[in-house]
Amino acid sequence: MSSNLKRYRIEKIGNLSLYEQYKILECLLEVGDRVLFHRFNTKLCEIKPRVLEKLKNEIFEEFCMGILYFYPENKKILYSNIKELLCLCKNKYKTVDTVDELLSKLLIQNEEIMSWVETDKIKLMVFEAFNFNNYDLDEIRWREERIVFENKYYLDEGGIKRSTSSSIWYCPLNCEEIIQSMKNEVQYSCIILNEKAKFSKYSYACHYEETAEDYDLLIFDKNERFYKNVIPKLLKLDKKIIESLKED
């Protein structure tokens, strides 16, 4: 989708505050434009079986060792689901009183007290809870309310590409929300798009990239308006930004 686009790089901006980075993004906006942030929304069915099996085992081991962080509410839901499975099998596992005891016996003490099928169910519960549900629930609801597109495109240093995994593109409503999204996504990716346009009609795509020395902001110009419309705004904002601007 993004082949042959002109790419610009603003180098070494890791020392800029999120507000200062926001002001750079603001220079890309024209009347009626909005900023849409990317986040992967991978579905379980999109993960290859061999990869899924490896990830399930790794995450389950780390979970049993207590080195994975779960939001308290989400961990409570996970433990409730595991406990429900135990209750269904209570006649079979009379020696197991708690979820923690079960996990200890399954991994730390390496006891085979459950069938492979039942153990795999628990591994899948843990995997889904950690990878798909382990977020602040208020943040999830906030993001879902702002989803504009759901597709299989993502953005990296090469531009917008097709993926085998699902993605969402959501739209913060104001400056404060844009800055919060930049913080939440860490190495954020976003597009600039008119509010009435289709996804393919974005004007700019931006990717915050970690380099060996610092962080750079990559800007992909789809309509070749960067020099005419954006450079003058950047000059007014800070001439040092222009000094660190390169055309790749």
C-alpha positions in Angstrom: 0.0 0.0 0.0 2.9 2.4 0.8 5.3 1.6 -2.0 7.2 4.5 -3.6 6.2 7.0 -0.9 8.7 9.7 0.0 10.0 9.1 3.5 11.4 11.8 5.8 13.3 11.2 9.0 13.5 13.6 11.9 16.5 12.3 13.8 17.2 12.1 17.5 14.0 13.3 19.0 14.0 11.0 22.0 14.8 14.0 24.3 11.6 15.8 23.2 8.6 15.7 25.5 5.4 14.0 24.2 3.9 17.5 23.9 6.8 18.6 21.7 6.4 15.5 19.6 2.7 16.2 19.3 3.4 19.7 18.0 5.4 18.0 15.1 2.4 15.8 14.3 0.2 18.9 14.5 2.2 20.4 11.6 0.9 17.6 9.4 -2.7 18.4 10.0 -4.9 20.3 7.6 -8.5 21.3 8.0 -10.7 18.3 8.7 -7.8 16.0 9.4 -7.5 13.6 12.4 -4.8 11.4 13.9 -5.4 7.6 14.0 -3.2 5.4 16.1 -2.4 1.8 15.3 -2.6 -1.2 17.7 -2.4 -4.9 16.8 -5.6 -6.8 17.7 -4.5 -10.3 17.0 -7.1 -13.0 17.1 -6.3 -16.5 18.5 -7.2 -18.1 15.2 -4.5 -16.0 13.5 -1.7 -17.6 15.4 -0.1 -20.6 13.8 -0.6 -23.8 15.8 3.2 -24.5 16.3 3.8 -20.9 17.4 0.8 -21.0 19.7 1.9 -24.2 21.4 5.4 -22.7 22.1 4.0 -19.4 23.4 1.4 -21.2 25.6 4.2 -23.3 27.3 6.5 -20.3 27.8 3.8 -18.0 29.3 2.4 -20.7 31.5 5.9 -21.4 32.9 6.5 -17.7 33.6 3.0 -17.4 35.1 3.6 -20.3 37.5 6.9 -18.8 38.6 5.1 -15.5 39.4 7.0 -13.3 37.0 4.1 -12.2 34.8 2.2 -9.0 35.8 -1.6 -9.2 35.7 -4.0 -6.4 36.5 -5.7 -7.5 39.8 -9.2 -7.6 38.2 -8.0 -9.6 35.3 -6.1 -12.1 37.5 -9.2 -12.5 39.6 -11.2 -13.4 36.5 -8.5 -15.9 35.4 -8.3 -17.6 38.8 -12.1 -17.8 38.8 -12.0 -19.6 35.4 -9.3 -22.0 36.5 -11.2 -22.7 39.8 -14.3 -23.4 37.8 -12.4 -26.1 35.9 -11.2 -27.5 39.2 -14.7 -27.7 40.5 -15.8 -29.6 37.5 -13.1 -32.1 38.2 -13.2 -31.9 42.0 -13.8 -35.7 42.5 -10.6 -36.3 40.5 -8.4 -33.8 42.2 -9.3 -34.0 45.9 -5.7 -33.2 47.0 -5.8 -29.8 45.3 -7.5 -27.1 47.3 -6.4 -23.8 45.6 -5.4 -22.6 42.2 -1.9 -21.7 43.5 -1.5 -25.2 44.8 -2.6 -26.6 41.4 0.0 -24.5 39.6 2.7 -25.5 42.0 2.0 -29.2 41.5 1.7 -28.8 37.7 5.0 -27.0 37.2 7.1 -26.3 40.3 6.7 -29.8 41.8 6.3 -31.3 38.3 3.5 -33.6 39.3 1.2 -35.1 36.6 -2.1 -34.6 38.4 -4.1 -33.6 35.4 -4.6 -35.0 31.9 -2.9 -33.4 29.0 -6.2 -32.1 27.7 -7.1 -30.4 31.1 -3.6 -29.0 31.5 -3.7 -27.6 28.0 -7.1 -25.9 28.8 -5.4 -24.1 31.7 -2.4 -23.1 29.6 -4.8 -21.6 27.0 -6.7 -19.7 29.7 -3.4 -18.2 31.0 -2.3 -17.4 27.4 -5.5 -15.6 26.5 -5.7 -13.8 29.8 -2.2 -12.5 29.4 -2.1 -11.7 25.7 -5.7 -10.6 25.0 -7.2 -9.4 28.2 -4.4 -8.2 30.4 -5.1 -4.5 30.0 -6.6 -1.8 32.2 -10.3 -2.3 31.5 -11.1 1.4 31.5 -8.4 1.9 28.9 -9.8 -0.9 26.7 -13.3 0.6 26.8 -11.8 4.1 26.1 -10.0 2.8 23.0 -12.9 0.7 21.7 -15.1 3.8 21.7 -12.6 5.5 19.4 -12.0 2.7 16.8 -12.4 4.0 13.2 -11.0 1.1 11.2 -10.4 -2.6 11.8 -8.2 -4.1 9.1 -5.0 -6.1 8.5 -2.6 -3.2 7.9 0.2 -2.1 10.2 2.9 0.6 10.0 6.7 0.2 10.6 9.9 1.7 9.2 9.0 0.5 5.7 5.6 2.2 5.7 2.1 0.7 5.8 2.1 -3.1 5.1 -0.4 -5.9 4.9 -0.4 -8.3 7.9 -1.8 -11.7 8.7 -2.9 -10.3 12.1 -5.8 -8.0 12.8 -5.3 -4.3 13.7 -7.4 -1.4 15.0 -6.9 2.2 14.2 -8.4 4.5 16.8 -8.9 8.3 16.9 -8.1 10.4 20.1 -10.5 13.3 20.3 -8.1 16.1 21.4 -4.5 17.1 22.1 -4.5 15.5 25.6 -5.8 12.2 24.2 -3.3 12.2 21.4 -0.5 12.7 23.9 -1.9 9.9 26.1 -2.0 7.6 23.1 1.6 8.3 22.2 2.5 7.4 25.8 0.4 4.2 25.8 1.7 2.9 22.5 5.3 3.8 23.4 6.8 3.3 19.9 3.7 4.7 18.3 2.5 4.5 14.7 -0.2 6.7 13.3 -1.7 8.1 10.1 -3.1 11.5 9.2 -6.5 11.2 7.5 -9.4 13.4 6.6 -12.4 12.6 8.8 -14.5 11.6 5.7 -11.8 9.7 3.9 -11.3 5.9 3.5 -8.3 4.3 5.1 -6.3 4.2 1.8 -6.6 7.9 1.4 -4.4 8.9 4.4 -2.1 11.8 3.6 0.8 11.0 6.0 1.9 8.0 8.0 4.3 8.4 11.0 6.3 5.8 12.9 8.4 6.5 16.1 11.4 4.3 15.6 14.1 3.3 18.1 17.6 3.5 16.6 21.1 2.5 17.9 21.6 6.0 19.3 18.2 7.5 19.9 14.7 7.7 18.6 13.7 9.0 15.1 10.3 10.0 13.7 9.7 8.7 10.2 7.1 10.5 8.1 5.7 9.0 4.9 4.3 11.6 2.5 1.6 10.1 0.3 0.5 13.1 -1.7 3.9 14.9 -2.0 2.7 18.0 0.0 5.3 17.8 2.7 7.6 20.5 1.4 4.9 22.9 0.5 2.6 22.4 3.5 4.6 21.0 6.4 8.1 22.5 6.1 6.9 26.1 6.7 5.1 25.0 9.9 8.1 23.1 11.2 10.3 26.2 10.6 7.9 28.3 12.7 7.8 25.6 15.3 11.6 25.0 15.7 14.4 25.5 13.2 16.4 22.8 15.0 13.8 20.2 13.8 14.6 21.2 10.2 18.3 20.8 10.9 17.6 17.2 12.0 15.3 16.4 9.0 16.5 14.1 6.4 14.9 12.7 3.2 15.6 8.9 3.0 
